[in-house]
Amino acid sequence: MANTYSQIFYHVVFAVRNRECLITPTIKDDLYKYIYGIVKNQQQSLFIINGMPDHVHLLLNCKPDINLSHLIKEIKEHSTKFINDKKIISGKFYWQAGFGAFSIGKRDLSRV
C-alpha cells in the first residue's frame, strides 16, 4: 500500500516437540541462518534470533499485511524439513504445535 508506514514488532517463541533439547550447538547456527532466510523470503525483517536447546526466540518487524500465523507456519514447516533432510540429529525433528507472540514497542526493543 503506497504511503503506508508501520512498525510492528513481535517477540515470537516456539518450542521443539515435547520440549526435547535438540537444538544443539552443532545445528544451532545453520538452523538460525535458515530461519533468517525464510523470514527474508517472506519480505519481513528478523532483528535477532536466539534460544535454548528446546525453544527459539525471534524478534520480528512485520509489515501490516502479513499473517503472523502463516509466517510462523512457514518457518516451522521449512526448518523442520531442513533439519530432517540434513539428518543432523538421530530420529525425526518436529516443532511443538502453536507459538507465543507478544507485541513490542519501539522503545522496548533494546531490552528485548
Secondary structure, 3 states (H helix, E strand, C coil): CCCCCCCEEEEEEEEEHHHCCCCCHHHHHHHHHHHHHHHHHCCCEEEEEEEECCEEEEEEEECCCCCHHHHHHHHHHHHHHHHHHHCCCCCCCCECCCCEEEEECHHHCCCC
